[in-house]
């Protein structure tokens, strides 16, 4: 899988919780370099770890983003 098809996140999870729509368990992570919170299904396993700008960065599969799997994702999308 190429780096373009992965999501770069800081190496530490923010918190665990559940989706407000479908109630699936999610782990919130901080994207890099934008530093936006993003939910991931369950507790995703990093495919690669690297250091950038003094930060430990993990590369997660894009398909594990809860935005890609939630049945109600369109309800939360800012692009409608």
MMTF fields as JSON, N, C-alpha, C and O atoms, coordinates in Angstrom:
{
  "mmtfVersion": "1.0.0",
  "mmtfProducer": "UNKNOWN",
  "numBonds": 319,
  "numAtoms": 320,
  "numGroups": 80,
  "numChains": 1,
  "numModels": 1,
  "chainsPerModel": [1],
  "groupsPerChain": [80],
  "chainIdList": ["A"],
  "bondAtomList": [4, 2, 8, 6, 12, 10, 16, 14, 20, 18, 24, 22, 28, 26, 32, 30, 36, 34, 40, 38, 44, 42, 48, 46, 52, 50, 56, 54, 60, 58, 64, 62, 68, 66, 72, 70, 76, 74, 80, 78, 84, 82, 88, 86, 92, 90, 96, 94, 100, 98, 104, 102, 108, 106, 112, 110, 116, 114, 120, 118, 124, 122, 128, 126, 132, 130, 136, 134, 140, 138, 144, 142, 148, 146, 152, 150, 156, 154, 160, 158, 164, 162, 168, 166, 172, 170, 176, 174, 180, 178, 184, 182, 188, 186, 192, 190, 196, 194, 200, 198, 204, 202, 208, 206, 212, 210, 216, 214, 220, 218, 224, 222, 228, 226, 232, 230, 236, 234, 240, 238, 244, 242, 248, 246, 252, 250, 256, 254, 260, 258, 264, 262, 268, 266, 272, 270, 276, 274, 280, 278, 284, 282, 288, 286, 292, 290, 296, 294, 300, 298, 304, 302, 308, 306, 312, 310, 316, 314],
  "bondOrderList": [1, 1, 1, 1, 1, 1, 1, 1, 1, 1, 1, 1, 1, 1, 1, 1, 1, 1, 1, 1, 1, 1, 1, 1, 1, 1, 1, 1, 1, 1, 1, 1, 1, 1, 1, 1, 1, 1, 1, 1, 1, 1, 1, 1, 1, 1, 1, 1, 1, 1, 1, 1, 1, 1, 1, 1, 1, 1, 1, 1, 1, 1, 1, 1, 1, 1, 1, 1, 1, 1, 1, 1, 1, 1, 1, 1, 1, 1, 1],
  "groupList": [{"groupName": "UNK", "atomNameList": ["N", "CA", "C", "O"], "elementList": ["N", "C", "C", "O"], "formalChargeList": [0, 0, 0, 0], "bondAtomList": [1, 0, 2, 1, 3, 2], "bondOrderList": [1, 1, 2], "singleLetterCode": "X", "chemCompType": "L-PEPTIDE LINKING"}],
  "groupTypeList": [0, 0, 0, 0, 0, 0, 0, 0, 0, 0, 0, 0, 0, 0, 0, 0, 0, 0, 0, 0, 0, 0, 0, 0, 0, 0, 0, 0, 0, 0, 0, 0, 0, 0, 0, 0, 0, 0, 0, 0, 0, 0, 0, 0, 0, 0, 0, 0, 0, 0, 0, 0, 0, 0, 0, 0, 0, 0, 0, 0, 0, 0, 0, 0, 0, 0, 0, 0, 0, 0, 0, 0, 0, 0, 0, 0, 0, 0, 0, 0],
  "groupIdList": [1, 2, 3, 4, 5, 6, 7, 8, 9, 10, 11, 12, 13, 14, 15, 16, 17, 18, 19, 20, 21, 22, 23, 24, 25, 26, 27, 28, 29, 30, 31, 32, 33, 34, 35, 36, 37, 38, 39, 40, 41, 42, 43, 44, 45, 46, 47, 48, 49, 50, 51, 52, 53, 54, 55, 56, 57, 58, 59, 60, 61, 62, 63, 64, 65, 66, 67, 68, 69, 70, 71, 72, 73, 74, 75, 76, 77, 78, 79, 80],
  "secStructList": [7, 7, 4, 4, 4, 3, 3, 3, 3, 3, 1, 1, 7, 7, 3, 3, 3, 3, 7, 6, 6, 6, 7, 7, 3, 3, 3, 3, 3, 3, 5, 6, 6, 6, 7, 7, 3, 3, 3, 3, 3, 1, 1, 7, 7, 7, 1, 3, 3, 3, 3, 3, 6, 6, 3, 3, 3, 3, 3, 3, 3, 4, 4, 4, 5, 2, 2, 2, 2, 7, 6, 6, 2, 2, 2, 2, 7, 1, 7, 7],
  "xCoordList": [0.855, 0.0, 0.901, 1.838, 0.635, 1.467, 1.096, -0.01, 2.034, 1.785, 0.625, -0.02, 0.349, -0.77, -2.106, -3.082, -2.17, -3.419, -3.496, -4.349, -2.601, -2.606, -2.861, -2.657, -3.303, -3.554, -2.452, -2.183, -1.821, -0.758, -1.377, -2.127, -1.051, -1.567, -0.427, 0.602, -0.618, 0.342, 0.31, -0.725, 1.426, 1.559, 0.746, 0.725, 0.092, -0.689, -2.187, -2.577, -3.03, -4.479, -4.945, -4.321, -6.03, -6.606, -7.468, -7.245, -8.454, -9.343, -10.165, -10.252, -10.755, -11.667, -13.082, -13.334, -13.997, -15.382, -16.271, -15.943, -17.396, -18.291, -18.847, -18.947, -19.203, -19.774, -21.132, -21.94, -21.377, -22.658, -23.82, -24.97, -23.54, -24.607, -24.899, -26.028, -23.865, -24.093, -23.643, -23.849, -23.034, -22.61, -21.506, -21.311, -20.794, -19.657, -18.497, -18.347, -17.665, -16.502, -15.472, -15.164, -14.948, -13.941, -12.8, -12.962, -11.645, -10.496, -10.213, -10.032, -10.175, -9.895, -8.395, -7.666, -7.936, -6.52, -6.389, -7.353, -5.207, -4.937, -4.175, -3.1, -4.724, -4.057, -2.818, -2.708, -1.893, -0.658, -0.473, -0.589, -0.2, 0.17, -0.999, -0.786, -2.219, -3.368, -3.828, -4.441, -3.533, -3.903, -5.415, -5.889, -6.153, -7.605, -7.942, -7.293, -8.936, -9.377, -10.1, -10.909, -9.801, -10.439, -10.735, -9.878, -11.954, -12.288, -11.833, -11.913, -11.36, -10.964, -11.712, -11.977, -12.056, -12.76, -11.878, -10.705, -12.458, -11.749, -10.445, -10.412, -9.377, -8.056, -7.097, -6.477, -6.964, -6.201, -4.717, -4.136, -4.129, -2.706, -1.954, -2.321, -0.907, -0.103, 0.652, 1.177, 0.707, 1.463, 2.924, 3.798, 3.171, 4.519, 4.591, 3.593, 5.759, 5.994, 7.219, 8.192, 7.179, 8.303, 8.354, 7.456, 9.408, 9.524, 9.563, 10.338, 8.712, 8.677, 8.548, 7.724, 9.34, 9.294, 9.313, 8.629, 10.101, 10.23, 9.051, 8.986, 8.116, 6.921, 6.945, 7.356, 6.505, 6.334, 5.023, 3.965, 5.1, 3.945, 3.667, 4.59, 2.392, 1.991, 1.198, 0.497, 1.318, 0.572, -0.497, -0.186, -1.761, -2.891, -3.602, -3.644, -4.167, -4.911, -6.124, -6.869, -6.318, -7.438, -8.771, -9.722, -8.849, -10.106, -10.527, -11.683, -9.623, -9.971, -10.511, -10.896, -10.544, -11.166, -12.661, -13.272, -13.242, -14.676, -15.486, -16.643, -14.908, -15.585, -15.869, -16.853, -15.011, -15.169, -16.164, -16.669, -16.46, -17.285, -18.624, -19.495, -18.812, -20.046, -21.242, -21.178, -22.331, -23.512, -24.147, -24.85, -23.909, -24.47, -23.405, -23.576, -22.328, -21.224, -21.656, -21.112, -22.604, -23.058, -23.693, -23.649, -24.275, -24.909, -23.858, -24.17, -22.628, -21.574, -20.633, -19.814, -20.731, -19.817, -20.049, -21.187, -18.95, -19.064, -19.226, -19.64, -18.9, -19.086, -20.387, -20.417, -21.437, -22.747, -23.175, -24.242],
  "yCoordList": [-1.173, 0.0, 1.236, 1.315, 2.171, 3.361, 4.373, 4.345, 5.266, 6.269, 7.187, 7.748, 7.349, 8.189, 7.594, 8.329, 6.299, 5.626, 5.386, 4.636, 6.028, 5.895, 7.262, 8.296, 7.249, 8.478, 8.622, 7.702, 9.785, 10.039, 10.62, 11.594, 10.005, 10.455, 10.52, 9.866, 11.318, 11.317, 9.942, 9.275, 9.515, 8.144, 7.833, 6.683, 8.798, 8.527, 8.751, 9.758, 7.81, 8.002, 9.137, 9.409, 9.8, 10.838, 10.165, 10.344, 9.389, 8.695, 7.661, 7.682, 6.769, 5.785, 6.269, 6.948, 5.915, 6.327, 5.545, 4.428, 6.135, 5.488, 6.535, 7.714, 6.088, 6.97, 7.469, 6.689, 8.761, 9.336, 8.851, 8.905, 8.379, 7.933, 6.445, 6.045, 5.624, 4.171, 3.441, 2.233, 4.16, 3.624, 2.573, 1.802, 2.537, 1.619, 2.132, 3.343, 1.221, 1.676, 2.329, 1.794, 3.474, 4.185, 4.63, 4.78, 4.835, 5.431, 6.742, 6.77, 7.821, 9.129, 9.327, 9.101, 9.757, 10.041, 11.446, 11.995, 12.028, 13.367, 13.24, 12.642, 13.802, 13.727, 14.616, 15.57, 14.274, 15.044, 15.382, 14.485, 16.594, 17.729, 18.634, 19.625, 18.329, 19.23, 19.304, 20.289, 18.259, 18.201, 18.3, 19.056, 17.521, 17.428, 16.056, 15.065, 15.993, 14.722, 13.908, 14.443, 12.607, 11.717, 10.377, 9.833, 9.845, 8.555, 7.382, 7.434, 6.337, 5.102, 3.942, 3.935, 2.949, 1.774, 1.014, 0.752, 0.669, -0.121, 0.529, 1.71, -0.247, 0.231, -0.148, -1.211, 0.707, 0.342, 0.117, 0.722, -0.76, -1.079, -0.303, -0.333, 0.385, 1.168, 0.249, -0.784, 0.626, -0.119, 0.314, -0.42, 1.525, 2.077, 3.192, 3.862, 3.389, 4.501, 5.253, 4.643, 6.581, 7.408, 8.642, 8.868, 9.432, 10.691, 11.829, 11.804, 12.84, 14.036, 15.245, 15.258, 16.234, 17.475, 17.206, 17.884, 16.21, 15.884, 15.145, 14.982, 14.694, 13.981, 12.538, 12.267, 11.618, 10.233, 10.159, 10.512, 9.696, 9.636, 8.18, 7.422, 7.788, 6.453, 6.57, 7.555, 5.564, 5.496, 4.427, 3.252, 4.84, 3.929, 3.727, 4.64, 2.532, 2.296, 3.218, 3.367, 3.834, 4.756, 4.055, 4.669, 2.778, 2.043, 1.89, 1.559, 2.12, 1.978, 3.266, 3.285, 4.346, 5.573, 5.307, 4.726, 5.725, 5.488, 6.324, 6.002, 7.384, 8.154, 7.273, 7.49, 6.284, 5.407, 4.276, 3.692, 3.951, 2.777, 3.069, 2.2, 4.251, 4.556, 4.607, 5.283, 3.902, 3.94, 5.341, 5.641, 6.181, 7.535, 8.606, 9.755, 8.255, 9.206, 10.46, 11.535, 10.355, 11.523, 12.577, 13.771, 12.133, 13.048, 13.987, 15.131, 13.511, 14.273, 14.956, 15.779, 14.637, 15.191, 16.677, 17.14, 17.417, 18.852, 19.095, 20.178, 18.079, 18.16, 17.459, 16.231, 18.187, 17.562, 17.915, 17.491],
  "zCoordList": [0.0, 0.0, 0.0, 0.794, -0.856, -0.964, 0.116, 0.656, 0.423, 1.454, 1.088, 1.973, -0.215, -0.63, -0.197, -0.051, 0.007, 0.395, 1.896, 2.37, 2.64, 4.089, 4.709, 4.073, 5.94, 6.679, 7.717, 8.489, 7.723, 8.688, 9.957, 9.904, 11.104, 12.398, 13.397, 13.225, 14.445, 15.542, 16.192, 16.181, 16.755, 17.239, 18.488, 18.925, 19.063, 20.272, 20.033, 19.443, 20.493, 20.369, 21.269, 22.295, 20.898, 21.747, 22.814, 24.012, 22.362, 23.286, 22.526, 21.298, 23.285, 22.704, 22.984, 23.979, 22.097, 22.273, 21.338, 20.937, 20.994, 20.03, 19.086, 19.427, 17.9, 16.883, 17.375, 17.88, 17.226, 17.648, 16.794, 17.232, 15.583, 14.685, 14.803, 15.084, 14.584, 14.52, 15.779, 15.903, 16.707, 18.008, 17.92, 18.86, 16.815, 16.677, 17.529, 17.694, 18.077, 18.835, 17.906, 16.841, 18.311, 17.523, 18.427, 19.638, 17.809, 18.482, 17.773, 16.556, 18.53, 17.949, 17.86, 18.826, 16.678, 16.445, 15.88, 15.348, 15.992, 15.469, 14.163, 14.128, 13.08, 11.776, 11.772, 12.542, 10.883, 10.745, 9.281, 8.447, 8.928, 9.766, 10.154, 10.851, 9.729, 9.959, 11.407, 11.821, 12.177, 13.596, 13.817, 14.666, 13.034, 13.177, 13.763, 13.428, 14.619, 15.187, 14.12, 13.362, 14.067, 13.088, 13.775, 14.471, 13.579, 14.192, 13.322, 12.095, 13.972, 13.296, 13.915, 15.117, 13.085, 13.578, 14.568, 14.302, 15.7, 16.701, 17.131, 17.476, 17.107, 17.494, 16.367, 16.421, 15.343, 14.143, 14.422, 15.322, 13.632, 13.744, 12.668, 11.493, 13.08, 12.136, 11.195, 11.612, 9.917, 8.925, 8.9, 8.44, 9.405, 9.359, 10.395, 10.66, 10.974, 11.891, 11.412, 10.967, 11.501, 11.068, 11.966, 12.777, 11.814, 12.538, 11.54, 10.584, 11.769, 10.928, 11.833, 12.746, 11.588, 12.371, 13.872, 14.638, 14.29, 15.702, 16.3, 17.518, 15.476, 15.947, 15.456, 14.327, 16.302, 15.876, 15.103, 15.624, 13.852, 12.963, 12.612, 12.315, 12.647, 12.212, 10.922, 10.692, 10.096, 8.842, 9.008, 9.207, 8.926, 9.1, 7.776, 6.951, 7.558, 6.323, 6.235, 7.203, 5.076, 4.875, 5.098, 5.583, 4.75, 4.891, 6.343, 6.605, 7.308, 8.716, 9.322, 10.491, 8.538, 9.018, 9.149, 8.252, 10.251, 10.42, 9.439, 9.172, 8.9, 7.854, 6.631, 5.923, 6.386, 5.222, 5.465, 4.506, 6.73, 7.016, 7.687, 7.703, 8.233, 8.962, 8.008, 6.982, 8.332, 7.471, 7.389, 6.424, 8.375, 8.379, 8.102, 8.509, 7.427, 7.227, 6.47, 6.72, 5.567, 4.807, 5.712, 5.414, 6.805, 7.756, 8.37, 8.701, 8.522, 9.182, 8.194, 8.601, 6.929, 5.924, 5.731, 5.659, 5.648, 5.371, 3.88, 3.468, 3.055, 1.599, 1.258, 1.18, 1.056, 0.755, -0.642, -1.086]
}
